[in-house]
Amino acid sequence: SPAPASPPRQAAPGLGPLRGTTLLNRESALARVASGEVRQVTQLLLDPARVRVWAGNARSYAHLSEESCRELIDSIIAEGGQKVPAVVRRIENDPAYDYEVIAGTRRHWSIAWLRANSYPQFQFLAQVAQLDDEAAFRLADLENRARKDVSDLERARNYALALKDHYGNHLTRMAERLKLSKGWLSKMLRVATIPDAVVAAFASP
């Protein structure tokens, strides 16, 4: 069963992509969706095998690799574990999983990789939040905006799905909720229409 996690120490230099604006943006994202939509429950240490990645996140889990996560992997090893928690939510009616990752996909991948490669003691540090799909999408989007390794194509396709799933195909409402320019969002949605045959000609998104 999940073990309650002790409060994480201040993240030390060397966390690479998790330092600076990305970490600040993540904390800001939590605060910005907390107005009645998100209620922080607790912080846990989890087995990553019991945690799946939410399908509504823009990041392609299949394109993560030891190479793309190397800096984060090295930081986790150096610090003796993950220090910056991911955000997850509880799921029901899935015997294979107990939680799903809303924000922190690279952290999940890295911990899972480390457990399979000589570091079985490492656990996935996560804050459990209660939030609906639209609030989860906004939280994930705010974090992904600060990450250079999430491609425009991944974000664009994520926006296209969200427009239908969360905003009833109302572009103006979506732009207002995400605090984005309607014109910029419209351009991103056009990127989402690039055919798979064209994307397949490249090594990665």
Backbone torsions as a table, in degrees:
resi	resn	phi	psi	omega
1	SER	NA	153.9	-177.7
2	PRO	-61.8	143.1	178.7
3	ALA	-101.4	134.7	175.3
4	PRO	-59.1	138.0	-177.4
5	ALA	-94.7	141.6	173.5
6	SER	-71.8	154.0	-178.5
7	PRO	-57.0	131.3	-178.6
8	PRO	-68.2	146.8	175.8
9	ARG	-73.2	164.8	174.8
10	GLN	-56.9	130.7	-178.3
11	ALA	-59.8	132.8	-176.5
12	ALA	-87.7	160.2	174.7
13	PRO	-56.2	144.2	-179.7
14	GLY	108.6	-0.3	177.2
15	LEU	-78.6	-1.4	174.1
16	GLY	57.5	-121.5	-174.1
17	PRO	-60.7	-16.9	-177.9
18	LEU	-88.0	-5.2	-178.7
19	ARG	-88.0	175.5	168.9
20	GLY	60.4	-133.3	-171.3
21	THR	-63.6	-31.2	-178.0
22	THR	-63.7	-46.3	179.5
23	LEU	-65.4	-41.7	178.6
24	LEU	-63.6	-40.7	179.5
25	ASN	-65.4	-35.4	179.8
26	ARG	-66.0	-44.8	178.4
27	GLU	-64.6	-39.0	177.8
28	SER	-64.4	-38.9	179.8
29	ALA	-61.4	-44.3	177.9
30	LEU	-59.0	-44.2	-178.1
31	ALA	-65.6	-38.3	-174.0
32	ARG	-73.7	-22.8	178.1
33	VAL	-103.0	7.8	-174.3
34	ALA	-84.6	-5.1	-175.4
35	SER	-73.8	77.3	176.4
36	GLY	83.6	-6.6	-177.0
37	GLU	-105.4	-30.0	-178.1
38	VAL	-120.3	129.6	174.5
39	ARG	-123.9	114.4	-178.6
40	GLN	-66.6	132.2	-176.1
41	VAL	-102.7	-61.3	-177.5
42	THR	-165.6	174.9	177.4
43	GLN	-120.4	130.4	-173.0
44	LEU	-131.2	157.8	167.8
45	LEU	-103.2	119.8	-171.3
46	LEU	-119.9	155.2	169.4
47	ASP	-78.1	118.0	-176.8
48	PRO	-60.2	-22.1	178.9
49	ALA	-67.9	-19.7	179.0
50	ARG	-97.0	10.0	-178.0
51	VAL	-124.6	125.4	176.5
52	ARG	-102.0	166.7	178.3
53	VAL	-96.4	129.6	-179.5
54	TRP	-60.2	130.4	-178.1
55	ALA	-65.0	-17.9	-178.3
56	GLY	-81.0	-0.8	179.5
57	ASN	-84.0	143.6	-176.9
58	ALA	-69.3	-31.4	-172.7
59	ARG	-67.7	135.9	177.1
60	SER	-85.8	108.6	-179.6
61	TYR	-62.4	-34.1	-177.1
62	ALA	-64.9	-23.1	-178.6
63	HIS	-92.8	-0.6	175.2
64	LEU	-77.0	148.3	-176.5
65	SER	-152.0	169.6	176.0
66	GLU	-57.5	-39.9	-179.1
67	GLU	-64.9	-47.4	-176.4
68	SER	-71.1	-22.9	-179.5
69	CYS	-106.4	10.2	-172.0
70	ARG	-57.9	-43.7	-177.9
71	GLU	-63.7	-42.1	178.2
72	LEU	-67.1	-41.7	177.7
73	ILE	-58.6	-46.9	-179.7
74	ASP	-63.1	-37.3	179.1
75	SER	-65.8	-42.6	179.2
76	ILE	-62.6	-42.3	177.9
77	ILE	-62.8	-47.7	-176.7
78	ALA	-62.0	-34.7	-176.3
79	GLU	-94.8	0.6	177.4
80	GLY	74.8	21.7	179.3
81	GLY	145.6	170.4	178.8
82	GLN	-73.4	130.0	-178.3
83	LYS	-106.4	-27.9	-179.9
84	VAL	-99.6	115.6	-175.6
85	PRO	-70.9	149.1	169.4
86	ALA	-83.6	175.3	174.1
87	VAL	-116.2	126.0	179.7
88	VAL	-129.2	167.7	170.9
89	ARG	-134.5	151.5	-178.8
90	ARG	-70.8	141.6	175.9
91	ILE	-122.1	154.4	-178.9
92	GLU	-119.8	161.6	172.4
93	ASN	61.6	30.1	172.6
94	ASP	-134.1	101.3	-175.5
95	PRO	-63.2	-17.4	-176.8
96	ALA	-86.3	-21.2	-173.9
97	TYR	-138.5	152.3	178.0
98	ASP	-109.2	-27.4	-176.4
99	TYR	-140.2	165.0	171.2
100	GLU	-133.4	145.2	-176.8
101	VAL	-80.8	125.0	173.6
102	ILE	-95.4	-44.6	177.8
103	ALA	-138.9	124.0	-179.7
104	GLY	125.1	33.2	-176.8
105	THR	-62.4	-42.4	179.5
106	ARG	-65.1	-36.9	177.6
107	ARG	-64.1	-41.7	178.0
108	HIS	-62.3	-47.7	-179.2
109	TRP	-60.6	-43.4	-176.4
110	SER	-66.3	-42.9	178.1
111	ILE	-65.0	-42.6	178.2
112	ALA	-61.3	-41.6	179.0
113	TRP	-65.2	-43.8	-179.3
114	LEU	-63.6	-40.5	179.4
115	ARG	-63.0	-30.5	179.2
116	ALA	-87.5	-5.4	-175.9
117	ASN	-133.1	65.2	168.8
118	SER	81.8	4.9	178.7
119	TYR	-129.3	60.3	-176.3
120	PRO	-66.5	-13.5	-177.6
121	GLN	-78.8	-16.9	-176.9
122	PHE	-72.8	139.2	177.3
123	GLN	-123.2	160.5	-176.5
124	PHE	-86.7	113.0	-178.5
125	LEU	-85.2	124.1	-175.3
126	ALA	-145.9	145.3	170.0
127	GLN	-94.9	130.5	-179.5
128	VAL	-94.0	125.3	-179.3
129	ALA	-124.8	153.1	173.3
130	GLN	-104.5	117.0	-179.1
131	LEU	-157.9	150.3	179.8
132	ASP	-82.6	176.9	-174.3
133	ASP	-63.2	-38.7	-178.5
134	GLU	-67.7	-41.9	176.8
135	ALA	-66.6	-37.0	177.1
136	ALA	-63.4	-41.0	178.2
137	PHE	-62.0	-44.7	-179.6
138	ARG	-65.0	-38.8	178.1
139	LEU	-63.7	-48.0	179.5
140	ALA	-62.6	-39.6	-179.3
141	ASP	-65.4	-42.2	179.4
142	LEU	-62.1	-40.3	178.0
143	GLU	-68.0	-42.8	-176.6
144	ASN	-66.9	-25.8	178.9
145	ARG	-61.7	-28.8	-177.7
146	ALA	-86.4	-1.4	-174.6
147	ARG	-107.6	123.7	-178.8
148	LYS	-75.3	-18.5	-175.9
149	ASP	-91.1	6.2	169.9
150	VAL	-97.1	116.0	-172.9
151	SER	-72.7	158.2	176.5
152	ASP	-61.1	-35.2	179.8
153	LEU	-65.3	-43.3	178.2
154	GLU	-60.6	-46.5	179.9
155	ARG	-64.6	-42.2	-178.0
156	ALA	-62.1	-45.2	179.7
157	ARG	-67.7	-34.5	176.0
158	ASN	-63.8	-41.5	177.6
159	TYR	-63.9	-40.8	-178.7
160	ALA	-62.1	-41.9	177.7
161	LEU	-67.6	-41.8	-179.1
162	ALA	-65.4	-36.8	179.4
163	LEU	-56.5	-41.4	-179.8
164	LYS	-78.8	-44.6	-171.8
165	ASP	-76.4	-35.3	-172.2
166	HIS	-112.8	-19.8	-172.2
167	TYR	-125.6	13.6	175.7
168	GLY	55.5	32.1	-179.3
169	ASN	63.9	22.5	176.7
170	HIS	-95.9	98.5	-175.7
171	LEU	-60.9	-42.8	-177.9
172	THR	-61.8	-44.7	179.7
173	ARG	-62.6	-42.0	179.2
174	MET	-63.2	-45.2	-180.0
175	ALA	-60.7	-40.6	179.2
176	GLU	-65.3	-43.4	-178.6
177	ARG	-65.8	-35.6	-178.9
178	LEU	-89.5	-5.4	-177.9
179	LYS	58.0	47.1	179.0
180	LEU	-119.6	156.6	173.5
181	SER	-66.3	134.5	178.4
182	LYS	-61.9	-38.2	178.9
183	GLY	-64.7	-43.4	179.8
184	TRP	-65.7	-42.8	179.8
185	LEU	-62.8	-38.7	178.0
186	SER	-61.3	-40.1	177.8
187	LYS	-65.1	-41.0	178.9
188	MET	-62.8	-38.3	179.8
189	LEU	-67.0	-29.3	175.3
190	ARG	-70.1	-35.4	176.3
191	VAL	-59.6	-34.7	-177.9
192	ALA	-64.2	-16.8	-178.1
193	THR	-87.8	-0.1	177.2
194	ILE	-57.9	126.9	-176.0
195	PRO	-62.7	149.0	178.4
196	ASP	-58.9	-34.3	-179.1
197	ALA	-61.8	-34.1	177.7
198	VAL	-73.4	-45.5	179.5
199	VAL	-60.0	-38.3	-178.2
200	ALA	-64.1	-17.2	179.3
201	ALA	-75.7	-10.3	-179.3
202	PHE	-107.6	156.1	-177.1
203	ALA	-68.4	-30.1	-179.6
204	SER	-153.0	165.4	178.1
205	PRO	-57.7	NA	NA
